Amino acid sequence: MKIKQEDIFKRCKIVVFKLGSSLVYGEDGARTDWIDSLAEECKELISLGIKPVIVSSGAIALGRGILNLGNKPLSLAQKQAASAVGQVSLSSLFQTIFNIKKIKVAQVLLTRYTTDPKNKEGYQNAVNTMSVLLDMGVVPVINENDVVATEEIKFGDNDRLGAIVARMTGADILFLFSDIDGLYDKDPKTNKDAKFIPLITEITPEIEAMAESSKNPLASGGMVTKIMAGKMCLEAGCKMVIMHGKAQYPLARLSAGEKCTWFVPK
């Protein structure tokens, strides 16, 4: 499956892919076929002169499997232990699959300190490192450092981390590969009249209310953090797209016109 450069990637230099845990790890273990399809698409982007960056969840999910922890609730310390074990496997997974495509990858673990511009030295060091990796043709595979970032495990998410990384790298597009096909004004699973929103050019008070209302059914599905990520991207002049990511070759499917929601800055 080929990517249509003229449709989406024209004039693009850097793109960020955010992968949820369910894309990386499924009921039968690591989803190597899906990661392989993404690696193939990254190879094609690189041939077009576009630099990919990956923000990947999945360390805790992989660690659960390795430690045979099942789906039982875990304490914070257990989550951190699972993350420490799983992060090694997550990095190895990307390295093994991308190396087959002759693509070099690097592990980058970020904390709140290194993603906060107020902490000038730490922030600039992280920016410089990612910039040099991209110049060297290396694909950064980024995750939050869950072992020390306790707040991230409790309350955080990688949607916003994806937006932060897009800002730090000066990316043109952030792709949120998810288990939903875009943004709706209501939960489409429980509301037959839910309206699909294909394009957002600004975060209006109505959209803000969707993100802020704890009673909104979309909040439980992670839509709150996606709207927050969209707001960050729009403010930074970066496009963002939310699309269903579980099937292989997501970029080719997007190029072919698959349903999605675009956030496009004015």
Beta strands, then each sheet from edge to edge (+ up, - down):
strand 1: 14-19
strand 2: 25-26
strand 3: 29-30
strand 4: 51-56
strand 5: 105-110
strand 6: 139-144
strand 7: 173-178
strand 8: 183-184
strand 9: 196-197
strand 10: 199-200
strand 11: 239-244
strand 12: 261-263
sheet 1: 5+ 6+ 4+ 1+ 7+ 11+ 12- 10-
sheet 2: 2+ 3-
sheet 3: 8+ 9-
end
